[in-house]
Amino acid sequence: MDRVSTDRPQRPLVRAEGPAPTAAETGRLLRLATYASVTTAVLLILAKLVAWLMTG
């Protein structure tokens, strides 16, 4: 079994380039992520409801 070495420092997962997002951009992205999450949850609930109704 391979073990992960913790001796060396970890590299960042993402390299940020360019200017940092503004507060308005951050808010817009968070709002879009929220809408996407809620839409996905509703679609999954509807799919389960349809499957439940179809199986009796």
MOPAC internal coordinates of N, CA, C and O (Angstrom, degrees):
PM7 1SCF
backbone

  N    0.0000 0     0.00 0     0.00 0    0    0    0
  C    1.4463 1     0.00 0     0.00 0    1    0    0
  C    1.5259 1   108.62 1     0.00 0    2    1    0
  O    1.2310 1   120.43 1   -49.30 1    3    2    1
  N    1.3222 1   116.79 1   130.70 1    3    2    1
  C    1.4565 1   120.78 1   179.39 1    5    3    2
  C    1.5228 1   110.17 1   -81.89 1    6    5    3
  O    1.2310 1   121.85 1   -38.71 1    7    6    5
  N    1.2929 1   114.06 1   141.29 1    7    6    5
  C    1.4682 1   119.27 1   177.08 1    9    7    6
  C    1.5106 1   108.67 1  -113.41 1   10    9    7
  O    1.2310 1   120.78 1   -34.41 1   11   10    9
  N    1.3106 1   116.11 1   145.59 1   11   10    9
  C    1.4558 1   121.81 1   178.63 1   13   11   10
  C    1.5166 1   108.33 1   -83.44 1   14   13   11
  O    1.2310 1   121.22 1   -52.54 1   15   14   13
  N    1.3112 1   115.28 1   127.46 1   15   14   13
  C    1.4539 1   119.79 1   179.10 1   17   15   14
  C    1.5226 1   110.06 1   -78.65 1   18   17   15
  O    1.2310 1   121.04 1   -46.31 1   19   18   17
  N    1.3185 1   115.62 1   133.69 1   19   18   17
  C    1.4628 1   119.77 1   177.78 1   21   19   18
  C    1.5244 1   110.83 1  -108.75 1   22   21   19
  O    1.2310 1   120.45 1  -166.53 1   23   22   21
  N    1.3366 1   116.75 1    13.47 1   23   22   21
  C    1.4518 1   120.40 1  -177.31 1   25   23   22
  C    1.5257 1   112.64 1   -74.83 1   26   25   23
  O    1.2310 1   120.37 1   146.86 1   27   26   25
  N    1.3162 1   116.90 1   -33.14 1   27   26   25
  C    1.4625 1   119.10 1  -175.74 1   29   27   26
  C    1.5346 1   110.11 1  -100.62 1   30   29   27
  O    1.2310 1   120.43 1   -27.82 1   31   30   29
  N    1.3038 1   116.78 1   152.18 1   31   30   29
  C    1.4747 1   118.98 1  -179.66 1   33   31   30
  C    1.5247 1   110.98 1   -66.41 1   34   33   31
  O    1.2310 1   121.01 1   -32.82 1   35   34   33
  N    1.3037 1   115.67 1   147.18 1   35   34   33
  C    1.4621 1   121.74 1  -179.80 1   37   35   34
  C    1.5193 1   110.23 1   -81.76 1   38   37   35
  O    1.2310 1   121.34 1   -39.18 1   39   38   37
  N    1.3387 1   115.03 1   140.82 1   39   38   37
  C    1.4664 1   119.85 1   175.28 1   41   39   38
  C    1.5194 1   109.00 1   -80.31 1   42   41   39
  O    1.2310 1   119.91 1   -30.80 1   43   42   41
  N    1.3152 1   117.77 1   149.20 1   43   42   41
  C    1.4651 1   119.07 1   176.45 1   45   43   42
  C    1.5297 1   109.73 1   -64.29 1   46   45   43
  O    1.2310 1   120.52 1   -34.89 1   47   46   45
  N    1.3320 1   116.61 1   145.11 1   47   46   45
  C    1.4547 1   121.06 1  -179.26 1   49   47   46
  C    1.5255 1   111.93 1   -71.89 1   50   49   47
  O    1.2310 1   120.70 1   145.96 1   51   50   49
  N    1.3192 1   116.26 1   -34.04 1   51   50   49
  C    1.4562 1   120.94 1  -178.16 1   53   51   50
  C    1.5202 1   108.50 1  -130.50 1   54   53   51
  O    1.2310 1   121.21 1   -46.17 1   55   54   53
  N    1.2957 1   115.30 1   133.83 1   55   54   53
  C    1.4574 1   118.63 1   175.91 1   57   55   54
  C    1.5193 1   108.67 1   -94.62 1   58   57   55
  O    1.2310 1   120.72 1   -60.78 1   59   58   57
  N    1.2948 1   116.22 1   119.22 1   59   58   57
  C    1.4592 1   120.77 1  -179.61 1   61   59   58
  C    1.5130 1   109.32 1   -81.53 1   62   61   59
  O    1.2310 1   121.12 1   -55.31 1   63   62   61
  N    1.3069 1   115.45 1   124.69 1   63   62   61
  C    1.4524 1   120.53 1   176.69 1   65   63   62
  C    1.5144 1   108.38 1  -125.73 1   66   65   63
  O    1.2310 1   120.41 1   -33.40 1   67   66   65
  N    1.2809 1   116.83 1   146.60 1   67   66   65
  C    1.4476 1   121.08 1   179.37 1   69   67   66
  C    1.5116 1   110.91 1    87.61 1   70   69   67
  O    1.2310 1   121.31 1     2.55 1   71   70   69
  N    1.3238 1   115.10 1  -177.45 1   71   70   69
  C    1.4672 1   119.47 1  -177.28 1   73   71   70
  C    1.5236 1   111.72 1   -71.51 1   74   73   71
  O    1.2310 1   121.30 1   -27.66 1   75   74   73
  N    1.3138 1   115.11 1   152.34 1   75   74   73
  C    1.4582 1   120.55 1   177.19 1   77   75   74
  C    1.5255 1   109.28 1   -68.23 1   78   77   75
  O    1.2310 1   120.11 1   -31.65 1   79   78   77
  N    1.3377 1   117.39 1   148.35 1   79   78   77
  C    1.4652 1   119.13 1   179.89 1   81   79   78
  C    1.5269 1   111.05 1   -65.59 1   82   81   79
  O    1.2310 1   121.57 1   -32.82 1   83   82   81
  N    1.3156 1   114.61 1   147.18 1   83   82   81
  C    1.4670 1   119.41 1   178.14 1   85   83   82
  C    1.5219 1   109.07 1   -76.94 1   86   85   83
  O    1.2310 1   120.91 1   -10.27 1   87   86   85
  N    1.3197 1   115.87 1   169.73 1   87   86   85
  C    1.4604 1   120.65 1   178.84 1   89   87   86
  C    1.5264 1   110.27 1   -62.29 1   90   89   87
  O    1.2310 1   120.26 1   142.52 1   91   90   89
  N    1.3315 1   117.11 1   -37.48 1   91   90   89
  C    1.4620 1   120.77 1   179.58 1   93   91   90
  C    1.5290 1   110.62 1   -65.84 1   94   93   91
  O    1.2310 1   120.10 1   137.80 1   95   94   93
  N    1.3358 1   117.42 1   -42.20 1   95   94   93
  C    1.4626 1   120.57 1   178.84 1   97   95   94
  C    1.5238 1   111.00 1   -65.60 1   98   97   95
  O    1.2310 1   120.74 1   138.29 1   99   98   97
  N    1.3151 1   116.19 1   -41.71 1   99   98   97
  C    1.4575 1   120.41 1   178.65 1  101   99   98
  C    1.5178 1   110.47 1   -62.04 1  102  101   99
  O    1.2310 1   120.42 1   135.44 1  103  102  101
  N    1.3241 1   116.81 1   -44.56 1  103  102  101
  C    1.4612 1   120.83 1   178.07 1  105  103  102
  C    1.5200 1   112.15 1   -61.68 1  106  105  103
  O    1.2310 1   120.72 1   138.19 1  107  106  105
  N    1.3315 1   116.23 1   -41.81 1  107  106  105
  C    1.4664 1   120.58 1   179.61 1  109  107  106
  C    1.5252 1   110.67 1   -63.72 1  110  109  107
  O    1.2310 1   120.25 1   135.91 1  111  110  109
  N    1.3352 1   117.12 1   -44.09 1  111  110  109
  C    1.4586 1   120.74 1   179.65 1  113  111  110
  C    1.5260 1   111.69 1   -65.24 1  114  113  111
  O    1.2310 1   120.21 1   139.51 1  115  114  113
  N    1.3246 1   117.21 1   -40.49 1  115  114  113
  C    1.4606 1   120.26 1   177.53 1  117  115  114
  C    1.5238 1   111.15 1   -64.31 1  118  117  115
  O    1.2310 1   120.43 1   139.89 1  119  118  117
  N    1.3249 1   116.78 1   -40.11 1  119  118  117
  C    1.4564 1   121.09 1   178.30 1  121  119  118
  C    1.5340 1   110.57 1   -64.07 1  122  121  119
  O    1.2310 1   120.20 1   136.03 1  123  122  121
  N    1.3465 1   117.23 1   -43.97 1  123  122  121
  C    1.4565 1   120.86 1   177.82 1  125  123  122
  C    1.5287 1   111.52 1   -62.60 1  126  125  123
  O    1.2310 1   120.47 1   139.15 1  127  126  125
  N    1.3204 1   116.70 1   -40.85 1  127  126  125
  C    1.4652 1   120.44 1   178.53 1  129  127  126
  C    1.5275 1   110.59 1   -64.42 1  130  129  127
  O    1.2310 1   120.60 1   141.88 1  131  130  129
  N    1.3210 1   116.47 1   -38.12 1  131  130  129
  C    1.4636 1   120.57 1   178.07 1  133  131  130
  C    1.5182 1   110.67 1   -64.54 1  134  133  131
  O    1.2310 1   120.43 1   133.66 1  135  134  133
  N    1.3393 1   116.78 1   -46.34 1  135  134  133
  C    1.4637 1   120.67 1   178.61 1  137  135  134
  C    1.5246 1   110.80 1   -60.57 1  138  137  135
  O    1.2310 1   120.17 1   137.40 1  139  138  137
  N    1.3194 1   117.29 1   -42.60 1  139  138  137
  C    1.4615 1   120.98 1   179.94 1  141  139  138
  C    1.5345 1   110.58 1   -63.46 1  142  141  139
  O    1.2310 1   120.33 1   137.93 1  143  142  141
  N    1.3117 1   116.98 1   -42.07 1  143  142  141
  C    1.4521 1   121.61 1  -179.53 1  145  143  142
  C    1.5267 1   111.47 1   -65.36 1  146  145  143
  O    1.2310 1   120.40 1   133.88 1  147  146  145
  N    1.3142 1   116.84 1   -46.12 1  147  146  145
  C    1.4642 1   120.91 1  -179.54 1  149  147  146
  C    1.5254 1   110.26 1   -66.11 1  150  149  147
  O    1.2310 1   120.03 1   139.15 1  151  150  149
  N    1.3311 1   117.55 1   -40.85 1  151  150  149
  C    1.4600 1   121.20 1   178.72 1  153  151  150
  C    1.5261 1   110.61 1   -61.79 1  154  153  151
  O    1.2310 1   120.13 1   136.39 1  155  154  153
  N    1.3167 1   117.37 1   -43.61 1  155  154  153
  C    1.4561 1   121.35 1   178.30 1  157  155  154
  C    1.5202 1   110.96 1   -62.11 1  158  157  155
  O    1.2310 1   120.12 1   136.39 1  159  158  157
  N    1.3271 1   117.38 1   -43.61 1  159  158  157
  C    1.4632 1   121.22 1   179.97 1  161  159  158
  C    1.5290 1   110.61 1   -63.18 1  162  161  159
  O    1.2310 1   120.04 1   137.10 1  163  162  161
  N    1.3242 1   117.52 1   -42.90 1  163  162  161
  C    1.4639 1   120.86 1   179.92 1  165  163  162
  C    1.5198 1   110.50 1   -64.58 1  166  165  163
  O    1.2310 1   120.13 1   136.92 1  167  166  165
  N    1.3252 1   117.36 1   -43.08 1  167  166  165
  C    1.4647 1   120.47 1   178.95 1  169  167  166
  C    1.5304 1   111.45 1   -61.92 1  170  169  167
  O    1.2310 1   120.27 1   138.95 1  171  170  169
  N    1.3166 1   117.10 1   -41.05 1  171  170  169
  C    1.4617 1   120.21 1   178.26 1  173  171  170
  C    1.5276 1   111.60 1   -65.60 1  174  173  171
  O    1.2310 1   120.50 1   139.46 1  175  174  173
  N    1.3134 1   116.65 1   -40.54 1  175  174  173
  C    1.4673 1   120.36 1   178.18 1  177  175  174
  C    1.5243 1   110.14 1   -64.53 1  178  177  175
  O    1.2310 1   120.27 1   137.06 1  179  178  177
  N    1.3350 1   117.09 1   -42.94 1  179  178  177
  C    1.4638 1   120.28 1   178.62 1  181  179  178
  C    1.5236 1   111.39 1   -64.23 1  182  181  179
  O    1.2310 1   120.02 1   139.68 1  183  182  181
  N    1.3148 1   117.57 1   -40.32 1  183  182  181
  C    1.4590 1   121.22 1   178.40 1  185  183  182
  C    1.5262 1   110.61 1   -62.72 1  186  185  183
  O    1.2310 1   120.33 1   138.72 1  187  186  185
  N    1.3250 1   116.97 1   -41.28 1  187  186  185
  C    1.4628 1   120.15 1   178.26 1  189  187  186
  C    1.5162 1   110.95 1   -67.35 1  190  189  187
  O    1.2310 1   120.15 1   142.57 1  191  190  189
  N    1.3189 1   117.31 1   -37.43 1  191  190  189
  C    1.4608 1   121.53 1   179.32 1  193  191  190
  C    1.5281 1   109.72 1   -65.33 1  194  193  191
  O    1.2310 1   120.11 1   134.94 1  195  194  193
  N    1.3184 1   117.40 1   -45.06 1  195  194  193
  C    1.4605 1   121.23 1   178.83 1  197  195  194
  C    1.5200 1   109.87 1   -62.51 1  198  197  195
  O    1.2310 1   119.64 1   135.23 1  199  198  197
  N    1.3212 1   118.29 1   -44.77 1  199  198  197
  C    1.4589 1   120.88 1   178.98 1  201  199  198
  C    1.5271 1   111.27 1   -62.27 1  202  201  199
  O    1.2310 1   120.32 1   139.84 1  203  202  201
  N    1.3085 1   116.99 1   -40.16 1  203  202  201
  C    1.4748 1   122.02 1   179.25 1  205  203  202
  C    1.5278 1   110.08 1   -64.65 1  206  205  203
  O    1.2310 1   120.29 1   136.60 1  207  206  205
  N    1.3463 1   117.05 1   -43.40 1  207  206  205
  C    1.4552 1   120.47 1   179.58 1  209  207  206
  C    1.5319 1   111.82 1   -67.53 1  210  209  207
  O    1.2310 1   120.05 1   145.18 1  211  210  209
  N    1.3158 1   117.51 1   -34.82 1  211  210  209
  C    1.4630 1   121.27 1  -178.95 1  213  211  210
  C    1.5340 1   112.09 1   -72.04 1  214  213  211
  O    1.2310 1   120.32 1   151.30 1  215  214  213
  N    1.3252 1   116.99 1   -28.70 1  215  214  213
  C    1.4629 1   119.82 1  -177.45 1  217  215  214
  C    1.5234 1   112.06 1   -89.42 1  218  217  215
  O    1.2310 1   120.82 1   170.58 1  219  218  217
  N    1.2980 1   116.03 1    -9.42 1  219  218  217
  C    1.4713 1   119.07 1   176.11 1  221  219  218
  C    1.4778 1   109.77 1    83.64 1  222  221  219
  O    1.2310 1   120.10 1   180.00 1  223  222  221

